[in-house]
Amino acid sequence: MKKNLAFLLALLMLVPTFASCSEQTSGEDTTGGEAPTAGAEEAETEETEAPDPFADVDFGGRDFRILTSIYVNDSTNADKFIRGTGETNGEIVNDAVYARNLFVSELLGINFAFTESDYGFADVATNLKNLALAGADEYDIIANDIYQLAILASDGYLRNIYNSTVLDITQPYWYGDAMRDLQFIEGGMYMLLGDYFTDCLASAHTLFANESILNDNYGSTEYINEMVFNGNWTIDNMVSICETVARDTNGDGQMTEGDLFGYTCIGTWGSAIPALIGTGVQYVERTDEGISYCYNNERSVKILEQLNKMYWNNGTLTSIADFTSAGLRQVFANGQTVIMGYNRLGDLENLRDIEFGVGIIPYPKLDETQENYVISLHDTTEVGVILSTLPPSSDEFVHTCLEVLCRETNKQVIPQWYENALKVKYVDGQDDAKMIDLIHDSITSPFAVTYNTLLGNYMLATAFLTPLGSQQTDFASNYKKIEKGANKMLGRVYESFANNLLNGN
């Protein structure tokens, strides 16, 4: 193991050396003038890396047992980032996963023990509940679909990690804001979202832009990027692009598939969820008395109005012949839309062969008063949980493994994924890498997609998506119809979480 790890690390160290040599031109003075002084050399030598706080940990070869999902019908899957192939194969990201696992195994003195699960997305909760009811202590960590794991959390079958003294969710390799957002009640934290569960990033909903068409119309491939980084990428600005760029290319007097559109997606249901979440809608507020819905307000009225503008204009196409994500990507590849929706960051791997430049952009803000961009996860995003049947004596072991795995994924795997799978060079000053960092940091509010099914689909469907589908803008009347049922369901689920805390879960 030590030899393999040393060999891999040596290879990784050689990569920047080769790159820097290839960039130098023969005969050029690359020193930038004067040679460094002896003092500067000494100062450089004195800068040493802080000791690893886990350097003295040794679990004596204990198995770290992971139930990892291989269900292929999910659009994204965490297994390749958690387990990989289990060997090196020359594929950069896989080899980085292998190197990370070797490193963590040696650092902590553990062995990885993987078990595959192939649960359909509607069967996850049932299968895991059966494990818990049987009192099974078979797995230290489980990775699977977030909306199904929410059912287990509500029913008291997951371990509460709120009081962990090892997990440091303030670190950038954890999605701390998102984990706090998922608390139904303060003190009840059951979902693990971090870089080790890389599907959190791979399944993050983003928009993709045809930079060639942007350049033709606005004289810059960075036209949208500049708005994003200036904080004024809004629905109004997106609609303006849609209507400005749209062309009836076949001259039949109608805008139909095959013409040039500003925005193309598949329908006004799933495609509209990340746009809705992107408006920063706040669904609930938590007080000492409990939890309550807080989105019956003027902001929600405006959200529904703006979503109608975004999805029902002359430059937006929501219905295509091949009503699949692959069909949508083909429309984009054909150069028939400036902006493509209903895809996730990981789908950039499916766009490698496109000849024009592809821009990565977040879903727009509601308006310029919105402080931050908000990125939506998919409801089948694979995150981590710990079953309640795990003995409390295992907590420190499991939390230590997770903390180090998240940290090392951030160091070793994520940069390789950016540069070699997504084809984004992860260096300072490059807009694409900065954009992915922005997306990473904007995954803050997964409450709605996680609990929507558990809460009767009131947050997404009846209040916003159903009226959007029929071009209705009357939020108030729709909310009035659902208010009683929605509040009843919310209270029932809150009571379940409160009881969990009382029972020590």
N, C-alpha and C positions, 0 to 999 in steps of 0.2 A: 504493500500500500504506500509506504514512504517513498519507494523508488518511483512508482507511478506518479505520485503527486509531485515529486521533485522534477520529474521529466516534463509534466504538463506546465508547471510554473515556469520552468526554464524556457519552454516554447513561448509562453505568453510574454515573457520578458524580452525575447528576441524580436517580437513583432514591431514595437515602436522603433527599435534599432534599424531594422530593414527599411521602415517607412522613412526615417529621417535621412538615411543614406541616399535613398532614391530621389529625395527632393532636392539634394544638393547638386549644383552644376559644376562640372570639372573646371578648376581654375578660379572659381569665385571665392571671395573672402566672406565666409559665413560667420565670422566672429563678431561682426558688427563694430569693428574698430579695436579698441584696446583690450588686451587680455585681462581677465579678472585678477584682482589684487589678491595677495596672500590672505589679507584680512577677510575678504569675501569668501575665499575658499574655506577658511577656518569656520566662519559663521555657518556656511552650508553644511559642514561636517557635524557641527554641533546640533543641528536640527534633527532630532531623532523622533521616531514615531512613539506615541504613548504606549505603554504596555497594555496588552490585551487583558481586559478585566476577567476573561474566562480562561486565561492561560493555565491556571492551576486546577481547573476542573477536570476530573477524570471519573467517568461513570463505569469504568472497568469492563467495557465491551457490552454494555446493556443494549438490548434491542430497542430502537425507536420505531414503533409500529404504526404504519400509516395506511389507512384505507383510502385509496386514490381512485378517482372516477375515470373510466375509459369510455363512457357512453358517447358514441360517435355522432349521434343525432343532435347534440348541442352544437351551436355555431362555433363556440370556442371550448377549449378543454384544458384543464390545468395539469394533466398528467405529464405532458412533455417537459414542463418546467419543474415539476416536483420530483419525478423519477427519471425522466429521460429514457434512453434505451438501456441504461445500465452498463454501457461501455462506450469507448470512444469510437467514432466512425468518420471523423473528418468534417462533420457538420458543426459549424462553429458554436451555435447555441447549445446543441446537445452536449458538446465537449465541455462547455462552460458549466452546464448542470452537473456533469460527471465530476469535474474538478472541484466544484463547490461541495458536492456530497463527500468526496474524499477528504477535503480540507476539514469540514465540520466533523466528520467521523474521527479523524486523527486528533483534532483539537480537543474534543469532548470525550473521546474514548467510547464511542457508540457504534452500533451497527444499524444500518437501515433495513427494516423488514417491511416490504411493500405487499399489500394485498389489493387486487383489482376489484372494483365494483362496477357493475354495468346496469345500474338501475335506470329505468325510464324516468324522465323528468317529473312525471306525476306519481312515481312510486317511491321516491327517495325517503320521504317521511315515514311511510309505513314500514319499510324494510329496517330503517334505523331504530324506529320505535320498538320493533320486535326484538332487536338486539338488546335494547335497554331493559325491556320487560323481562328478558331472560337473565338479567344481571350480568351480562357479558362484559368481561374485562379483556377484550381482544385487541383494542386499538388505542393508541395514545392520542392520535389526531385523525380527524375525518375531513376530507375535502369534498364538497358537493354543492348543489344548487341553493342559492341564498333564500329563495322564497319558500322552498320546502323545509329548510333548516329553521325558518321562522316558526313553523308549526311545532317543531320539536321544542324550541325555546319556550313557546307559550305553554306547552303541556308539561314543562318541568323536566325534560329529559336531557338537558345540556348543562354542563358545568359553568358556573359563573366565574369569570376571570377578573372581575372588577377590582378585587383586593390583591392582585398579584404584586409581589415585591420584585419580580424579575422582569416582567414585560414592561418595556418603557415605550408607551404609545406616543410619547412626545417626539420620538425619533422620526426622521423623514422616511424611513423604510416601513413604518406603520401608517395606515390611513386613520389617524387618531380622530379627526373630526367625524369621519364616517362611522367609526365604532361608537363614538358618543351619541351620534344622531340615532343609532339603532337601539338605544336604551328606551324602553317603554317607561321605565321608572328609574330614577337615579339610583345607582348601586347594582343594577342588573345588566351586566354586559356579557353576552354569550357568543358573539360573532367575532372571528379573527380575520381582519382584512389587512394584509401586508404584502410586501414585495415577494415573499416566499410563495404566496398564493397569487402568482403573476396573472392569473386570469382576471383579477380585479382591474388590471390595466389593459390586458388584451381585449376584454369584452366591454371596455368603456366606449360609449357611443360618441362618434365624431362625425363631422362632415368632411367630405373630400372635394377639392376644387380643381378644375381644369385650368392650369396656369397659362396655357397657350391662349385660350379664349379670353382670359382676364387681360393678358398683354395686348391682344388685338383690340379690345374695347376700351381699356383704361391706360394703356401704355406702360403697364407694370405688372409683373407676375406677383408682386408683393402687395397689390392693392387691398386685399382683404386682410392680409397679415398686419399691415400697418394699422388698420382699424382695430384689430384684435388687441395688439399691444398698446394702443392708445386708449383702450377701454371703451370704445364707442362702436363695437360690432353689435348691432342691435337688430331686432326683427325688422324695423322700418328700413334700415340700410340693406338688409338682405332682400327684402321685397323690391327695393329700388333696383338692385342688380338684376333680379329675376325679370322685371318688366322692361328694363333697358336692353338687356342682351337678347331676349326672346326674338326669334325670327321664324316666319313662315317660309321655310327654305324651299318647299316644293310649290309654293305659289298658288295653293288651292283655296286660299282665303280662310282656312281653319287651322287652329293649332292642335295637331295630333302627333302621336308618336312618330318619330322620324324627323320632325322639325327640331329646331334648336330651342331648348328650354333653359331657364335660369336655375330651376331646382326640380329634381326628379326623385321620387321615392315610391314606395309601394303602399298605397292606402293612407288613411288618416287615423289608423289605430296604433299599431306598434310603431310606425314611423313617427307618430306625433308625440309619443311618450317622452323621448329624450328632448324634444322641443319644449314640452310642458315643464319637465324638470328643469330645463335650462333657464326658465324664467325666474328661478329662485323661489317658487311658491313654497310658503311655509304652511304645512298642513296642521301641525299640532303645537300646543304649548304645554309645558309641564310645570306644575306648581306643587306645593306641599299637599294640596287637596287631591291631586290626581292629574290626569291628562285630559285635554279637551281639544276639539277641532277649533282652528282659528282662521280658516281661510274663507269664511263668508264675509267678504269685504270688497272694497272698490278695486283693490289690486287684482283680485280674481276676475272681476268684471272686465278689466282691461286685458287680462291674460287671454280670456276667451275671445275677445274682439281681435286681439293681435294674432292669435293662432288662426283665426278665420282669414285674416289678411295674408298670412304666410302660406296657407294651403289652398286658398281659393282666389287665385289671381291668374292673369293671362299667361304668366311665365312659369307657372308651377304645373308639373305633370304628376298625378298620383296613381294613374292606372296604366300599366304596360302589359303587353301581350304575355311575356314570360314573367309572371307575378312571383318571382323568387329573388333572393339576394343575388344569385348568380346572373339572373336576367337583368337585374338592375345594374350590376357592374358592367355588363356588356353594353348597355345603353351609354354608360359613362365612357367606356373604352372607345365607342364609336364616335365620340366627340359630339354627342347630341344633348348634352347638358353641362352647364357650368359647375353646378354644385350637386353632389349626390348624397342622399340621406340614407337612413336605416342600414348603416354599416358600422363596424366597430374598429377600433385602432388596429387590432390584429388582422383585419381584412386587408391592410396595406400589403401584407405578404401576397395577396391574390392579385395585386395590381403591378407586379414587377415588370410585366412585358408591355405595359402601356408606353407608347412612344413619347407622349407629352409629359411635362412636369406635373406632378400631383401635389397639391397643397393640402395640409392637414389643418383643420380649423375646428374650434368648439362650436356648439350650438349657440345662437346669439342670445344676448341679454334681452329682457323685456324692453328696457329703455336705458338711457344713460344714468338714471338715478340708481340702478342696480349696481351694487358695489363689486361683486365678483361673478365670474362665469361659473356655472354649475354643470358638471358632467354627470350624466346618468349611466349607471350600470344596467346591465340586462338582468331580468329576474332569474335567469339560470346561471349567473356568474358563480363560479365555484370558489367558495371561501372556506375557512377552517372552523371547526367546532370540536369540543371535547365532550364525549358522552358523560352523563352524570354518574354512570357506573364505574368510572375510573376511580380507584382508591385515592383519597386526598393525599396520601403519602407520596403519590407520583407527581403531584403538582409541580414541585420545584424542578424535577427532571424534565418534564414536558415543556414547561415554560422556558427553561434554559435552552433547550434544543430549538424551540421556535424563535426565541430572540436572536440567537446566533444565525439561524438559517435565514431569517429576514434580513439581517445585516449583511451577510455574505452574498445573498441574492442581489441586493442593491449594489454591491461592489463588483461581483464577478459575472453575474448573468444578465442583468438589465442592460448594461452598456453594450454587451455583445449582441443582445436582441435588437437594440436600437440600430446599431451600425450594420449588422450583417443579415438580419432577417427583415427588418423594416427598411433597410438601406438608408438609414438616417445617420449622418456622422455626428457622434456625440462629442462635440467640441464647443467651447465657448464661442459665442458670436454667430452661430449658425441658427437661422430662424426655425428650421424644422425641429432641431433638438430642443430649442427653447419652447417651441409649441407643445411638444410632448411633455416637457416638464410642467408647463402650465396645465395641461390636461390631467397629468398625474396629481397635481396639487388641487385640482378643482373637483375631485371625487370626494364630495363632502356630505351629500344628502341622499343616501339610498333608502330612506325610510319608506317612501311610497312604493317603490318597486319591490321592496322586501316584504312589506306587510299588506300590500293591496289585496291579494287573494284572501289572506286570513281575515281581513276586515270587510269582506263582502264586495270588493271591487268599487267601493264608493269613491275613493280618492281619485282614481284615474278615469273610470268609465262614465258613470252617470253625471258627474259634475262637469266634466270637460270634453271627453272624447266622443260621447254619444251626440251631444249637441253639435260638436265640430263636424261630425260626419254628415249631418244634415244642414250644415251652414247656418246654424242657429247661434245667436250671440247673447241670448238672454240667460245669463248665469244665475241670476237671483231666483227665477222661477224654477229652474232645474234643482237648485240647492234646496229650495223649500220642499220639494217632493221627497228628497232623500234624507233630510235632516234627522228626522226621528229614528229611522232605521240605522243610519250611520252612527249616531250617538249611542244607541243601544249596543251595537256591535263593539264599538270602541270601549265602552264601559266594561263589557264582558271580558274582552281580551286583557284590559288593564287589570282587572281583578285576578285573572290567572297569573299574570306576572307578579302582582303584589303577594299572592299566596306562595309563589315560588320563593320569594325572598324570606317570607315568614318561616318557610320550611327549610331554609338554609340552602336553597338552590340558586 
